[in-house]
């Protein structure tokens, strides 16, 4: 029996009547295959879409890292834009959507590999599609070449420290000084392990090697640059996936806050936005992770030409900033996790802050929070969509909100 794909779901899967979910299918395509629990795991494409293209990565069939590599770039851009539009429409919001900005292929600067020890070898790569198997990805089209060049040291670590019963997670980040590698595993290291790992870091010229977030050896500080301000993040710290994505989001944030002279940056991380904003405004950075704020503070102290930057360690989900604390600022920058920041948004509305730059990785929670702001008297001026997780269903965005009564400034 054949099935016609009517739309894509939020994970990028094709959906036919039923509903039946079909991975790597596009709207308008006619497919057939065995239906099991509402899914066709191995569809046969009978009538392909004109938007179907040949996947540019040799690992696409087995790797689960990309969901939309079979679709044209224009289709993916339009689909992601429509995802944001539909999320806003569901909340009754009609806002100007700027053209999507898509990061080039081969520019992803961070990735977490999985590593398993086999009977006579090791395997390092990404998990296969809908499975726990690991697929080697030596020619990944998404990653920066420096990350794929780090696969040999990952394999060496798995060979020396891996187990056939479990999986090591190897978080690799490209820095100005080389690869920053943080290994996650249940085992604790002893003195001999430290010596062995330090030797591997030396042999493979790593900038820093950490184990479960604890630095084993730092041969060179793994510097990141936020608008040319040098920051050394702690192991495993959040970082925007591509430099292009970070630059696009930062430019949107700077535009959204306008001439503000005092800014509070909520969920500030290591200072991705706070540090560049300190070139023009007094900034207060708030984040739950004290190690990330310490990195931002050290960067601020070493940089020149920045205005005041203060930091505050605080869980904004449990203790959102209250209106009297927010009242000192001209603008808010807020970049919460996927769940959004409903409680914090309610306090921002009460504080009557003139400008808000909102960054999000989840259009649904963003739309929910945006409705709170709009109902509270804010106007949504524009939304900038950013695709830095190319060929995946993930979407980033930045948006500008202003109080209607100051819209003329």
C-alpha positions as CSV (number, residue, x, y, z in Angstrom):
1,X,0.0,0.0,0.0
2,X,1.3,3.5,-0.9
3,X,1.2,6.6,1.3
4,X,1.4,10.3,0.3
5,X,3.4,12.6,2.5
6,X,1.3,15.6,3.5
7,X,3.6,17.5,5.8
8,X,6.8,17.3,7.9
9,X,6.7,16.9,11.7
10,X,8.7,19.0,14.1
11,X,11.6,16.4,13.9
12,X,11.7,16.7,10.1
13,X,9.9,13.4,9.5
14,X,7.4,13.0,6.7
15,X,3.8,12.4,7.9
16,X,1.1,10.6,6.0
17,X,-2.6,10.0,6.9
18,X,-3.0,7.9,10.0
19,X,-0.8,9.5,11.1
20,X,2.1,7.4,9.7
21,X,5.6,8.8,10.3
22,X,8.2,8.3,7.5
23,X,11.8,9.4,8.1
24,X,13.6,11.2,5.2
25,X,10.5,11.8,3.2
26,X,9.2,15.1,1.8
27,X,5.7,16.6,1.3
28,X,4.1,15.4,-1.9
29,X,6.1,12.2,-2.1
30,X,4.4,8.9,-2.5
31,X,6.1,6.1,-0.6
32,X,5.5,2.5,0.4
33,X,6.9,0.2,3.0
34,X,6.0,-1.9,6.0
35,X,4.1,0.0,8.7
36,X,5.2,-0.9,12.2
37,X,3.7,1.0,15.2
38,X,2.7,3.9,13.0
39,X,6.1,4.2,11.3
40,X,7.7,3.1,8.1
41,X,11.4,2.7,9.0
42,X,12.6,1.8,5.5
43,X,10.4,3.6,2.9
44,X,10.7,3.1,-0.8
45,X,10.2,6.4,-2.6
46,X,7.7,5.8,-5.5
47,X,7.2,9.5,-6.5
48,X,10.1,11.8,-5.4
49,X,9.6,15.4,-4.6
50,X,11.3,18.0,-6.9
51,X,12.9,19.2,-3.7
52,X,14.7,15.9,-3.1
53,X,18.5,16.1,-3.6
54,X,21.4,13.7,-3.4
55,X,22.8,13.9,0.2
56,X,26.2,15.5,0.1
57,X,27.6,13.3,2.9
58,X,28.6,9.6,2.5
59,X,27.4,8.8,6.0
60,X,23.9,10.0,5.6
61,X,22.2,6.6,5.2
62,X,23.5,5.2,8.4
63,X,24.2,8.3,10.6
64,X,21.4,9.8,12.7
65,X,23.0,13.2,12.9
66,X,21.2,14.8,10.0
67,X,17.5,14.5,9.3
68,X,17.0,16.8,6.2
69,X,20.1,16.3,4.0
70,X,17.8,14.8,1.3
71,X,16.1,18.1,0.9
72,X,17.2,21.2,-1.1
73,X,18.6,24.1,0.8
74,X,15.7,26.3,-0.3
75,X,13.2,23.8,1.0
76,X,14.9,23.5,4.4
77,X,15.0,27.3,4.7
78,X,11.4,27.7,3.8
79,X,10.4,24.8,6.1
80,X,12.2,26.2,9.1
81,X,10.8,29.6,8.5
82,X,7.3,28.1,8.4
83,X,8.0,26.2,11.7
84,X,8.6,29.6,13.4
85,X,5.6,31.2,11.6
86,X,3.2,28.4,12.7
87,X,4.5,28.5,16.3
88,X,3.7,32.3,16.4
89,X,0.4,31.9,14.7
90,X,-0.6,29.2,17.3
91,X,-0.3,32.0,19.9
92,X,-2.1,34.6,17.7
93,X,1.1,36.4,16.8
94,X,1.8,38.0,13.4
95,X,5.4,39.2,13.3
96,X,7.8,40.2,10.5
97,X,10.2,37.3,9.8
98,X,13.5,38.3,8.4
99,X,15.2,36.0,5.8
100,X,16.8,33.0,7.4
101,X,20.6,33.0,7.9
102,X,22.1,29.5,7.3
103,X,25.6,28.6,8.4
104,X,27.9,27.1,5.7
105,X,28.6,23.4,5.7
106,X,31.8,22.2,7.4
107,X,31.7,25.0,10.0
108,X,30.3,23.2,13.1
109,X,32.8,23.9,15.8
110,X,31.6,21.6,18.5
111,X,30.4,18.0,18.5
112,X,30.0,15.1,20.9
113,X,31.2,11.8,19.6
114,X,30.3,8.4,21.1
115,X,33.0,5.9,21.5
116,X,32.8,2.1,22.0
117,X,35.5,-0.5,22.4
118,X,35.0,-3.6,20.3
119,X,36.5,-7.0,20.5
120,X,39.6,-6.1,18.5
121,X,39.1,-2.4,17.6
122,X,37.3,0.7,18.6
123,X,34.5,2.7,17.0
124,X,34.0,6.5,17.4
125,X,31.3,8.5,15.6
126,X,27.6,9.4,16.0
127,X,24.7,7.2,16.9
128,X,22.9,5.6,13.9
129,X,19.4,6.7,13.0
130,X,16.9,5.4,15.6
131,X,19.4,3.1,17.1
132,X,22.1,2.8,19.8
133,X,24.7,1.7,17.3
134,X,27.7,4.0,16.6
135,X,28.5,5.0,13.0
136,X,32.0,6.2,12.1
137,X,31.9,9.6,10.3
138,X,35.4,10.4,9.0
139,X,34.1,12.6,6.2
140,X,31.2,14.4,8.0
141,X,29.9,17.2,5.9
142,X,28.7,19.2,8.9
143,X,31.8,19.4,11.1
144,X,34.7,21.7,10.7
145,X,37.7,19.7,9.5
146,X,39.5,20.3,12.8
147,X,36.9,18.2,14.6
148,X,37.2,15.2,12.2
149,X,40.9,15.5,12.5
150,X,40.4,14.9,16.3
151,X,38.9,11.5,15.7
152,X,42.3,9.6,16.1
153,X,42.8,11.0,19.6
154,X,39.2,10.1,20.4
155,X,39.9,6.6,19.2
156,X,43.1,6.3,21.2
157,X,41.2,7.4,24.4
158,X,38.5,4.8,23.7
159,X,41.1,2.1,23.1
160,X,42.8,2.9,26.4
161,X,39.8,3.7,28.6
162,X,36.7,2.4,26.9
163,X,34.6,-0.6,27.8
164,X,32.7,-3.1,25.6
165,X,29.8,-2.6,28.1
166,X,29.4,1.1,27.9
167,X,29.9,4.2,25.7
168,X,32.3,7.1,26.2
169,X,31.1,10.6,25.3
170,X,33.8,12.7,23.8
171,X,32.8,16.4,23.6
172,X,35.2,18.1,21.1
173,X,35.3,21.9,20.6
174,X,37.4,23.8,18.1
175,X,39.3,26.7,19.8
176,X,41.8,29.2,18.6
177,X,44.5,27.2,20.3
178,X,43.4,23.7,19.1
179,X,41.0,21.1,20.2
180,X,39.4,21.2,23.6
181,X,38.3,17.7,24.5
182,X,36.1,16.7,27.5
183,X,35.5,13.0,28.1
184,X,32.4,11.8,30.1
185,X,32.6,8.3,31.6
186,X,31.5,6.7,34.9
187,X,35.0,5.6,35.9
188,X,37.2,7.8,38.1
189,X,40.9,8.4,37.1
190,X,43.9,7.4,39.1
191,X,47.4,8.8,38.9
192,X,48.5,6.5,36.1
193,X,45.5,7.4,34.0
194,X,46.4,11.1,34.3
195,X,49.9,10.4,33.0
196,X,48.5,8.4,30.1
197,X,45.9,11.0,29.1
198,X,48.5,13.8,29.4
199,X,50.7,11.8,27.0
200,X,47.8,11.4,24.5
201,X,47.1,15.2,24.7
202,X,50.8,15.8,23.9
203,X,51.0,13.3,21.1
204,X,47.9,14.7,19.4
205,X,48.6,18.3,20.2
206,X,45.4,19.0,22.1
207,X,44.9,22.4,23.7
208,X,43.1,20.9,26.7
209,X,41.9,17.5,27.9
210,X,39.3,17.1,30.6
211,X,37.6,14.1,32.2
212,X,34.1,14.5,33.5
213,X,34.6,18.3,33.5
214,X,37.9,18.2,35.5
215,X,41.0,19.4,33.6
216,X,43.6,16.7,33.2
217,X,46.0,18.8,31.2
218,X,45.9,22.3,29.7
219,X,48.7,22.7,27.2
220,X,47.3,26.0,25.8
221,X,44.3,27.9,26.9
222,X,41.4,26.9,24.5
223,X,40.5,30.5,23.7
224,X,37.2,31.5,22.1
225,X,36.6,35.0,20.8
226,X,33.3,36.7,21.3
227,X,33.5,39.7,19.0
228,X,37.3,39.5,19.3
229,X,37.2,39.4,23.2
230,X,39.2,36.4,24.3
231,X,37.4,33.9,26.6
232,X,38.5,30.6,28.0
233,X,35.3,28.6,28.7
234,X,35.3,25.8,31.3
235,X,35.2,22.3,30.0
236,X,31.9,21.4,28.3
237,X,30.5,24.9,28.5
238,X,27.8,26.0,26.2
239,X,29.0,27.6,22.9
240,X,27.0,28.5,19.8
241,X,27.4,25.8,17.2
242,X,29.1,27.9,14.5
243,X,30.9,31.2,14.4
244,X,28.5,32.3,11.7
245,X,25.5,31.6,14.0
246,X,27.1,33.4,16.9
247,X,27.9,36.5,14.8
248,X,24.4,36.6,13.4
249,X,22.7,36.2,16.8
250,X,25.0,38.8,18.4
251,X,24.3,41.4,15.6
252,X,20.6,40.8,16.1
253,X,20.9,41.3,19.9
254,X,22.9,44.5,19.5
255,X,20.3,45.9,17.1
256,X,17.4,44.9,19.4
257,X,18.7,46.7,22.5
258,X,19.4,49.9,20.5
259,X,20.9,52.8,22.5
260,X,20.5,51.1,25.9
261,X,23.2,52.1,28.4
262,X,22.5,49.5,31.0
263,X,21.7,45.9,30.1
264,X,20.9,42.8,32.1
265,X,21.9,39.5,30.3
266,X,19.9,36.6,31.6
267,X,21.2,33.0,31.0
268,X,24.4,34.7,30.1
269,X,26.7,31.6,29.8
270,X,30.3,32.6,29.3
271,X,29.4,36.1,28.0
272,X,28.6,35.4,24.4
273,X,26.4,38.6,24.4
274,X,27.4,40.2,27.7
275,X,31.1,40.8,26.8
276,X,30.5,42.4,23.4
277,X,27.7,44.5,24.8
278,X,30.1,45.8,27.4
279,X,31.7,47.8,24.6
280,X,28.7,50.1,24.7
281,X,26.8,49.6,27.9
282,X,27.0,48.7,31.6
283,X,26.1,44.9,31.7
284,X,25.0,42.6,34.5
285,X,25.3,39.0,33.6
286,X,23.2,36.3,35.4
287,X,23.8,32.6,35.0
288,X,23.4,29.5,37.1
289,X,26.9,28.2,36.4
290,X,29.5,30.0,38.4
291,X,32.3,28.5,36.4
292,X,30.9,30.1,33.2
293,X,30.5,33.5,34.9
294,X,34.1,33.3,36.2
295,X,35.3,32.8,32.6
296,X,33.4,35.8,31.5
297,X,34.7,37.9,34.4
298,X,38.3,36.9,33.7
299,X,37.8,37.8,30.0
300,X,36.4,41.2,31.0
301,X,39.3,41.9,33.3
302,X,41.9,41.2,30.6
303,X,40.1,43.1,27.8
304,X,40.5,46.8,27.2
305,X,37.9,49.4,26.3
306,X,34.9,47.7,28.1
307,X,32.5,49.3,30.4
308,X,31.4,47.8,33.7
309,X,30.5,44.1,33.8
310,X,29.1,42.6,36.9
311,X,28.0,38.9,37.4
312,X,25.5,37.0,39.5
313,X,25.2,33.3,40.0
314,X,21.5,32.5,40.1
315,X,19.1,29.8,39.0
316,X,16.6,31.9,37.1
317,X,14.1,29.1,36.9
318,X,13.9,28.9,40.7
319,X,14.6,32.5,41.4
320,X,13.8,34.8,38.5
321,X,14.9,38.4,38.8
322,X,12.1,40.5,40.3
323,X,10.7,43.8,39.0
324,X,12.6,45.9,41.5
325,X,15.9,44.2,40.5
326,X,15.2,44.7,36.8
327,X,14.1,48.3,37.1
328,X,17.7,49.6,36.9
329,X,18.2,48.5,33.3
330,X,17.3,49.9,29.9
331,X,17.3,46.6,28.2
332,X,17.1,42.8,28.8
333,X,18.9,40.1,26.8
334,X,17.5,36.7,27.5
335,X,18.7,33.4,26.0
336,X,17.1,30.5,28.0
337,X,17.3,26.8,27.4
338,X,14.7,25.0,25.3
339,X,12.0,25.2,28.0
340,X,11.9,29.0,27.6
341,X,11.6,31.3,30.6
342,X,7.9,31.8,31.4
343,X,8.4,32.8,35.0
344,X,11.2,35.3,34.2
345,X,9.2,36.8,31.4
346,X,6.3,37.6,33.7
347,X,8.7,39.5,36.0
348,X,10.1,41.4,33.0
349,X,6.6,42.5,32.0
350,X,6.0,43.9,35.5
351,X,9.4,45.7,35.4
352,X,8.4,47.7,32.3
353,X,11.9,47.6,30.7
354,X,11.8,49.4,27.4
355,X,13.7,46.9,25.2
356,X,14.1,43.2,25.1
357,X,16.4,41.1,22.9
358,X,15.1,37.5,23.1
359,X,17.2,34.6,21.8
360,X,15.7,31.1,21.6
361,X,16.4,27.5,20.3
362,X,12.8,26.5,20.5
363,X,10.1,28.3,18.5
364,X,7.3,26.8,20.5
365,X,8.5,28.0,23.9
366,X,9.6,31.3,22.3
367,X,6.1,31.9,21.0
368,X,4.6,31.2,24.4
369,X,6.9,33.6,26.1
370,X,6.4,36.2,23.3
371,X,2.7,36.2,23.9
372,X,3.3,37.0,27.6
373,X,5.3,40.0,26.5
374,X,2.8,41.2,23.9
375,X,-0.1,40.8,26.3
376,X,1.9,42.8,28.8
377,X,2.2,45.8,26.4
378,X,5.3,44.9,24.3
379,X,5.5,45.0,20.5
380,X,7.4,42.3,18.6
381,X,9.3,44.3,15.9
382,X,11.0,41.4,14.1
383,X,12.3,37.9,14.3
384,X,15.6,36.8,12.8
385,X,15.8,33.0,12.2
386,X,19.2,31.3,12.3
387,X,20.0,27.8,11.0
388,X,23.4,26.9,12.5
389,X,22.4,23.2,12.9
390,X,22.4,22.7,9.2
391,X,20.3,19.7,7.8
392,X,18.8,19.1,11.3
393,X,15.3,20.2,12.5
394,X,16.9,22.5,15.1
395,X,16.1,26.2,14.8
396,X,17.6,29.3,16.5
397,X,16.2,32.8,16.5
398,X,16.5,36.2,17.9
399,X,13.8,38.8,18.3
400,X,13.3,42.5,19.2
401,X,10.6,43.6,21.6
402,X,9.8,47.2,22.6
403,X,7.1,48.8,24.7
404,X,4.6,50.5,22.3
405,X,4.7,53.8,24.1
406,X,8.5,54.2,23.4
407,X,8.4,52.8,19.8
408,X,9.3,56.2,18.3
409,X,12.7,56.4,19.9
